[in-house]
């Protein structure tokens, strides 16, 4: 059985779902805590519960990252079973992008050994079941642009997360 909890962050109420000690899904804010809970419960087929110690640790790390701490989330154990092998490889490669840095869809494809996979990289990241933990927000278009972001708030959410991490500068009135 899967369980989930919602927790406050600097960008709004996020969610995490787990089975035993493994994270099975995360959710960026959907506007309200209730909307986030509904979305995550449906996606992860999960019931709300108090998280165990390891999941509370993951929540603390995610919250700290979204407050601007330079925290590596690689220690969060995730369940990638049921995810097709190419997508799992894309998620693993994306998890290696350090806080405060970005790369392009093409660079992820090159890491996987085939530049022509850039479109598949974009598709897999658009279906990312573990945003933040699999930092798809750190992956940019070929020209470095903040292209598509499937989370609530779209590209503005992506921009805000990258600003918090120091990967892009905050926009001014004159940008």
Backbone as CSV, one residue per row, in Angstrom:
resi,resn,N_x,N_y,N_z,CA_x,CA_y,CA_z,C_x,C_y,C_z
1,UNK,0.840,-1.189,0.000,0.000,0.000,0.000,0.880,1.246,0.000
2,UNK,0.452,2.267,-0.718,1.164,3.539,-0.773,0.494,4.538,0.161
3,UNK,1.332,5.421,0.711,0.872,6.461,1.625,1.441,7.783,1.157
4,UNK,0.828,8.882,1.615,1.349,10.196,1.255,1.134,11.182,2.393
5,UNK,1.905,12.269,2.305,1.723,13.407,3.189,1.987,14.672,2.388
6,UNK,1.411,15.776,2.849,1.606,17.091,2.252,2.397,17.918,3.256
7,UNK,3.323,18.732,2.765,4.156,19.523,3.664,4.419,20.904,3.060
8,UNK,4.575,21.909,3.923,4.799,23.269,3.423,6.237,23.453,2.942
9,UNK,6.385,24.240,1.882,7.717,24.617,1.390,7.678,26.076,0.967
10,UNK,8.831,26.588,0.602,8.935,27.984,0.166,8.166,28.246,-1.128
11,UNK,7.867,27.212,-1.900,7.126,27.416,-3.150,5.664,26.986,-3.026
12,UNK,5.268,26.536,-1.847,3.889,26.103,-1.624,3.837,24.678,-1.110
13,UNK,2.630,24.152,-0.928,2.466,22.810,-0.361,2.879,21.718,-1.348
14,UNK,3.909,20.977,-0.982,4.385,19.853,-1.795,3.910,18.551,-1.165
15,UNK,4.040,17.462,-1.906,3.632,16.174,-1.385,4.652,15.102,-1.691
16,UNK,4.613,14.053,-0.875,5.486,12.905,-1.072,4.683,11.650,-0.773
17,UNK,4.857,10.638,-1.617,4.193,9.352,-1.425,5.257,8.276,-1.278
18,UNK,4.949,7.269,-0.476,5.921,6.213,-0.210,5.248,4.867,-0.029
19,UNK,6.078,3.853,-0.161,5.724,2.470,0.151,6.902,1.929,0.946
20,UNK,6.643,1.509,2.162,7.694,1.094,3.085,8.675,2.258,3.243
21,UNK,9.927,2.079,2.860,10.919,3.152,3.022,11.293,3.819,1.698
22,UNK,10.563,3.497,0.632,10.884,4.011,-0.696,9.903,5.079,-1.137
23,UNK,10.418,6.165,-1.697,9.571,7.220,-2.256,9.076,6.737,-3.615
24,UNK,7.763,6.799,-3.822,7.176,6.358,-5.087,6.699,7.528,-5.943
25,UNK,6.483,8.687,-5.325,6.042,9.869,-6.078,6.228,11.114,-5.224
26,UNK,6.404,12.229,-5.902,6.401,13.535,-5.243,5.509,14.450,-6.081
27,UNK,5.088,15.531,-5.476,4.224,16.469,-6.183,4.601,17.890,-5.808
28,UNK,4.766,18.714,-6.820,4.947,20.139,-6.603,3.588,20.743,-6.256
29,UNK,3.558,21.963,-5.750,2.288,22.586,-5.375,1.288,22.637,-6.530
30,UNK,0.048,22.380,-6.198,-1.054,22.448,-7.168,-1.936,23.667,-6.901
31,UNK,-1.480,24.594,-6.094,-2.257,25.789,-5.787,-2.732,25.818,-4.350
32,UNK,-3.310,24.708,-3.879,-3.745,24.609,-2.480,-3.284,23.267,-1.921
33,UNK,-3.175,23.155,-0.600,-2.809,21.850,-0.023,-3.801,20.754,-0.430
34,UNK,-5.083,21.098,-0.493,-6.095,20.115,-0.866,-5.905,19.637,-2.306
35,UNK,-5.640,20.562,-3.214,-5.428,20.189,-4.617,-4.180,19.322,-4.765
36,UNK,-3.137,19.667,-4.023,-1.913,18.871,-4.055,-2.199,17.465,-3.538
37,UNK,-2.952,17.371,-2.443,-3.281,16.072,-1.859,-4.095,15.217,-2.828
38,UNK,-5.095,15.805,-3.459,-5.933,15.057,-4.398,-5.094,14.542,-5.560
39,UNK,-4.279,15.416,-6.121,-3.441,15.032,-7.273,-2.491,13.904,-6.907
40,UNK,-1.807,14.025,-5.771,-0.836,13.012,-5.373,-1.524,11.699,-5.000
41,UNK,-2.636,11.763,-4.296,-3.365,10.545,-3.916,-3.794,9.775,-5.160
42,UNK,-4.251,10.490,-6.173,-4.674,9.841,-7.415,-3.493,9.268,-8.180
43,UNK,-2.437,10.066,-8.334,-1.265,9.608,-9.100,-0.589,8.408,-8.453
44,UNK,-0.456,8.435,-7.131,0.282,7.382,-6.424,-0.622,6.296,-5.856
45,UNK,-1.937,6.445,-6.074,-2.894,5.506,-5.483,-2.550,5.314,-4.004
46,UNK,-2.539,6.446,-3.283,-2.042,6.472,-1.909,-3.084,7.023,-0.943
47,UNK,-2.899,6.666,0.318,-3.736,7.117,1.416,-2.897,8.020,2.316
48,UNK,-3.498,9.076,2.825,-2.777,10.000,3.699,-2.385,9.306,4.996
49,UNK,-1.146,9.558,5.453,-0.639,8.939,6.687,0.518,9.762,7.236
50,UNK,0.865,9.504,8.476,2.055,10.109,9.075,3.282,9.396,8.520
51,UNK,4.270,10.142,8.036,5.434,9.501,7.416,6.371,8.863,8.448
52,UNK,7.005,7.757,8.066,8.041,7.165,8.924,9.291,8.040,8.922
53,UNK,10.233,7.706,9.771,11.452,8.494,9.974,12.188,8.781,8.667
54,UNK,12.393,7.765,7.818,13.147,8.001,6.584,12.426,8.976,5.666
55,UNK,11.126,8.897,5.612,10.356,9.808,4.760,10.345,11.208,5.371
56,UNK,10.292,11.310,6.699,10.405,12.632,7.342,11.755,13.260,7.001
57,UNK,12.804,12.441,6.917,14.119,12.944,6.511,14.105,13.460,5.087
58,UNK,13.417,12.740,4.192,13.302,13.189,2.801,12.538,14.506,2.726
59,UNK,11.462,14.615,3.504,10.675,15.849,3.547,11.553,17.008,4.021
60,UNK,12.333,16.787,5.063,13.212,17.841,5.591,14.237,18.271,4.540
61,UNK,14.796,17.318,3.816,15.783,17.646,2.778,15.154,18.424,1.627
62,UNK,13.988,17.987,1.181,13.298,18.692,0.094,12.944,20.112,0.533
63,UNK,12.430,20.248,1.748,12.069,21.578,2.264,13.283,22.486,2.338
64,UNK,14.399,21.953,2.827,15.625,22.750,2.931,16.117,23.173,1.554
65,UNK,16.079,22.267,0.581,16.489,22.605,-0.777,15.640,23.753,-1.316
66,UNK,14.338,23.685,-1.071,13.437,24.722,-1.571,13.513,26.017,-0.759
67,UNK,14.288,26.007,0.317,14.573,27.234,1.074,15.908,27.837,0.636
68,UNK,16.635,27.121,-0.245,17.896,27.641,-0.749,19.128,26.915,-0.272
69,UNK,18.976,25.868,0.532,20.137,25.095,0.989,20.689,24.275,-0.177
70,UNK,21.988,24.091,-0.178,22.618,23.257,-1.198,22.638,21.830,-0.669
71,UNK,21.565,21.107,-0.961,21.389,19.755,-0.449,21.240,18.799,-1.615
72,UNK,21.980,17.718,-1.555,21.912,16.668,-2.559,20.823,15.684,-2.140
73,UNK,19.878,15.419,-3.014,18.771,14.517,-2.683,19.031,13.083,-3.140
74,UNK,20.273,12.779,-3.541,20.608,11.430,-3.993,20.415,10.370,-2.923
75,UNK,20.439,10.753,-1.664,20.295,9.768,-0.592,18.836,9.331,-0.404
76,UNK,17.908,9.999,-1.076,16.503,9.602,-0.992,16.305,8.366,-1.859
77,UNK,15.910,7.276,-1.229,15.690,6.023,-1.956,14.333,6.056,-2.649
78,UNK,14.353,5.798,-3.939,13.136,5.860,-4.746,12.822,4.502,-5.358
79,UNK,11.557,4.273,-5.575,11.097,3.050,-6.229,10.841,3.368,-7.696
80,UNK,11.730,2.880,-8.557,11.582,3.089,-9.992,11.044,1.836,-10.685
81,UNK,10.570,0.865,-9.899,9.997,-0.335,-10.516,8.732,0.078,-11.266
82,UNK,8.486,-0.564,-12.369,7.321,-0.225,-13.166,7.563,0.916,-14.138
83,UNK,8.733,1.526,-14.057,9.085,2.600,-14.998,9.921,1.979,-16.100
84,UNK,9.572,2.274,-17.341,10.306,1.652,-18.442,11.791,2.020,-18.387
85,UNK,12.660,1.108,-18.852,14.108,1.272,-18.678,14.692,2.588,-19.191
86,UNK,14.258,3.062,-20.364,14.814,4.322,-20.878,14.472,5.466,-19.939
87,UNK,13.233,5.550,-19.493,12.839,6.619,-18.566,13.621,6.510,-17.267
88,UNK,13.803,5.298,-16.760,14.577,5.123,-15.522,16.007,5.611,-15.710
89,UNK,16.592,5.355,-16.883,17.950,5.842,-17.174,17.981,7.363,-17.247
90,UNK,16.946,7.947,-17.833,16.853,9.413,-17.927,16.748,10.003,-16.524
91,UNK,15.930,9.406,-15.665,15.776,9.902,-14.299,17.091,9.781,-13.532
92,UNK,17.789,8.669,-13.713,19.072,8.478,-13.026,20.080,9.535,-13.486
93,UNK,20.143,9.804,-14.789,21.067,10.821,-15.306,20.691,12.206,-14.795
94,UNK,19.397,12.491,-14.740,18.932,13.801,-14.275,19.274,14.004,-12.803
95,UNK,19.244,12.944,-12.017,19.567,13.060,-10.589,21.018,13.456,-10.350
96,UNK,21.875,13.354,-11.368,23.288,13.707,-11.192,23.564,15.191,-11.411
97,UNK,22.563,15.958,-11.836,22.763,17.400,-12.051,22.846,18.071,-10.679
98,UNK,23.974,18.696,-10.370,24.130,19.315,-9.049,23.204,20.516,-8.831
99,UNK,22.901,20.771,-7.581,22.125,21.946,-7.189,22.824,23.190,-7.738
100,UNK,22.039,24.093,-8.304,22.599,25.343,-8.809,23.141,25.249,-10.221
101,UNK,23.040,24.068,-10.838,23.516,23.899,-12.206,22.370,23.409,-13.083
102,UNK,22.554,23.570,-14.369,21.556,23.112,-15.331,22.254,22.381,-16.464
103,UNK,21.480,21.679,-17.256,21.976,21.117,-18.513,20.797,21.075,-19.473
104,UNK,21.037,20.657,-20.688,19.977,20.623,-21.694,19.464,19.196,-21.878
105,UNK,18.311,19.099,-22.535,17.759,17.785,-22.867,18.772,17.007,-23.716
106,UNK,19.422,17.706,-24.642,20.433,17.073,-25.491,21.622,16.557,-24.700
107,UNK,22.030,17.299,-23.674,23.157,16.838,-22.851,22.793,15.575,-22.074
108,UNK,21.561,15.499,-21.596,21.115,14.262,-20.928,21.144,13.123,-21.950
109,UNK,20.653,13.381,-23.170,20.659,12.365,-24.221,22.089,11.901,-24.510
110,UNK,23.019,12.845,-24.576,24.427,12.485,-24.808,24.974,11.618,-23.682
111,UNK,24.605,11.933,-22.439,25.039,11.109,-21.305,24.549,9.670,-21.452
112,UNK,23.411,9.525,-22.109,22.840,8.190,-22.328,23.408,7.529,-23.581
113,UNK,24.263,8.267,-24.297,24.941,7.688,-25.446,24.317,7.947,-26.794
114,UNK,23.258,8.767,-26.861,22.621,9.029,-28.143,21.971,10.408,-28.150
115,UNK,22.627,11.345,-28.818,22.123,12.714,-28.932,20.700,12.789,-29.466
116,UNK,20.330,11.795,-30.257,19.011,11.785,-30.894,17.878,11.497,-29.904
117,UNK,18.204,11.188,-28.658,17.194,10.881,-27.650,16.649,12.123,-26.942
118,UNK,17.058,13.308,-27.376,16.653,14.535,-26.677,15.130,14.648,-26.545
119,UNK,14.399,14.296,-27.573,12.934,14.372,-27.531,12.374,13.382,-26.502
120,UNK,12.957,12.176,-26.452,12.521,11.184,-25.468,12.852,11.632,-24.052
121,UNK,13.983,12.316,-23.896,14.345,12.872,-22.590,13.265,13.857,-22.153
122,UNK,12.885,14.760,-23.049,11.838,15.730,-22.726,10.528,15.060,-22.365
123,UNK,10.156,14.030,-23.122,8.913,13.314,-22.845,8.931,12.627,-21.491
124,UNK,10.041,11.951,-21.188,10.152,11.254,-19.901,10.135,12.243,-18.744
125,UNK,10.826,13.374,-18.897,10.845,14.358,-17.815,9.479,15.023,-17.659
126,UNK,8.710,15.108,-18.729,7.354,15.627,-18.642,6.431,14.703,-17.848
127,UNK,6.800,13.432,-17.766,6.032,12.442,-16.992,6.714,12.105,-15.663
128,UNK,7.712,12.853,-15.285,8.514,12.586,-14.092,7.620,12.368,-12.862
129,UNK,7.660,11.171,-12.264,6.835,10.919,-11.087,7.432,11.482,-9.794
130,UNK,8.670,11.978,-9.880,9.382,12.414,-8.672,10.015,13.790,-8.832
131,UNK,9.227,14.816,-9.213,9.838,16.145,-9.343,10.482,16.581,-8.031
132,UNK,11.512,17.321,-8.130,12.409,17.784,-7.082,13.459,16.699,-6.829
133,UNK,13.033,15.484,-6.484,13.983,14.390,-6.243,14.682,14.032,-7.552
134,UNK,13.941,13.939,-8.632,14.494,13.872,-9.990,14.338,15.302,-10.510
135,UNK,15.419,16.097,-10.456,15.310,17.543,-10.669,15.132,17.953,-12.125
136,UNK,13.982,17.617,-12.686,13.704,17.943,-14.079,13.696,19.452,-14.320
137,UNK,13.494,20.227,-13.254,13.509,21.687,-13.413,14.894,22.192,-13.814
138,UNK,15.928,21.377,-13.617,17.301,21.774,-13.974,17.640,21.487,-15.430
139,UNK,16.703,20.947,-16.188,16.949,20.608,-17.587,16.283,21.655,-18.470
140,UNK,17.090,22.229,-19.364,16.660,23.356,-20.198,16.640,22.980,-21.669
141,UNK,16.037,23.851,-22.466,16.031,23.671,-23.915,17.417,23.855,-24.499
142,UNK,17.561,23.515,-25.760,18.865,23.561,-26.438,19.529,24.925,-26.354
143,UNK,18.735,25.981,-26.368,19.304,27.332,-26.315,19.414,27.857,-24.887
144,UNK,19.195,26.976,-23.916,19.254,27.387,-22.515,17.955,27.974,-22.013
145,UNK,16.921,27.917,-22.833,15.631,28.485,-22.444,14.861,27.597,-21.486
146,UNK,14.013,28.242,-20.700,13.176,27.523,-19.744,11.942,26.987,-20.467
147,UNK,12.171,25.990,-21.298,11.071,25.414,-22.075,10.209,24.530,-21.194
148,UNK,9.014,24.292,-21.638,8.002,23.469,-20.985,8.287,22.938,-19.599
149,UNK,7.284,23.012,-18.763,7.346,22.448,-17.427,5.932,22.047,-17.081
150,UNK,5.732,20.753,-16.834,4.372,20.234,-16.701,3.740,20.468,-15.330
151,UNK,4.498,20.956,-14.371,3.948,21.201,-13.030,3.015,22.410,-13.041
152,UNK,2.140,22.469,-12.043,1.260,23.613,-11.856,2.116,24.882,-11.846
153,UNK,1.713,25.890,-12.564,2.483,27.130,-12.646,3.446,27.144,-13.808
154,UNK,3.652,25.998,-14.444,4.482,25.890,-15.635,5.886,26.453,-15.481
155,UNK,6.309,27.176,-16.503,7.673,27.699,-16.566,7.977,28.630,-15.393
156,UNK,6.987,29.339,-14.883,7.244,30.232,-13.739,7.640,29.435,-12.498
157,UNK,7.045,28.271,-12.300,7.448,27.404,-11.184,8.887,26.948,-11.384
158,UNK,9.221,26.553,-12.610,10.580,26.132,-12.941,11.564,27.266,-12.661
159,UNK,11.228,28.453,-13.124,12.096,29.623,-12.912,12.302,29.865,-11.416
160,UNK,11.228,29.818,-10.657,11.316,30.073,-9.213,12.232,29.051,-8.534
161,UNK,12.108,27.794,-8.903,12.958,26.753,-8.313,14.425,26.977,-8.674
162,UNK,14.687,27.347,-9.924,16.065,27.609,-10.346,16.622,28.867,-9.676
163,UNK,15.781,29.872,-9.466,16.220,31.069,-8.744,16.607,30.718,-7.317
164,UNK,15.795,29.922,-6.652,16.094,29.504,-5.269,17.439,28.794,-5.216
165,UNK,17.710,27.965,-6.222,18.967,27.210,-6.254,20.138,28.056,-6.746
166,UNK,19.867,29.248,-7.238,20.942,30.104,-7.737,21.388,29.739,-9.144
167,UNK,20.580,28.977,-9.863,20.943,28.566,-11.221,20.570,29.619,-12.259
168,UNK,19.610,30.470,-11.945,19.263,31.610,-12.793,19.077,32.808,-11.876
169,UNK,19.310,33.977,-12.419,19.118,35.168,-11.592,17.650,35.553,-11.580
170,UNK,17.241,36.217,-10.537,15.865,36.680,-10.447,15.620,37.738,-11.502
171,UNK,14.436,37.690,-12.088,14.086,38.667,-13.106,13.824,40.022,-12.456
172,UNK,14.249,41.057,-13.157,13.933,42.398,-12.700,12.811,42.948,-13.593
173,UNK,12.336,44.099,-13.260,11.299,44.750,-14.030,11.729,44.979,-15.478
174,UNK,13.023,45.076,-15.701,13.534,45.437,-17.021,13.952,44.245,-17.850
175,UNK,13.751,43.004,-17.336,14.111,41.798,-18.087,13.060,41.481,-19.128
